């Protein structure tokens, strides 16, 4: 997908897939990369959009014309572009870790994170 033009959004989901192990950071195939995202090494940076109830969200498709992507997890951190900060779970290198349960009926998985302002 083409990189977005203009100033960066305030929050980005910096993410990758755990393919062999749940904690791996493996570059996702193009089918998983939402529009408006950009690649950064083995990760993807996807703008978080405002959702309901004060949440920010990104929708990451996990299937396409080639079938379902066989990932074990989505691993991520949140990047605050304006303040040059990275948000992780507690601990120095504790990434957000979302185990995936494969459901052939699901066309997409949602990853939502609450961020206190």
Helices and strands as residue ranges (DSSP letters): E 11-18, G 30-32, E 38-40, E 43-47, E 49-50, G 52-54, E 56-61, E 63-64, E 67-68, E 73-80, E 85-87, E 96-99, E 108-113
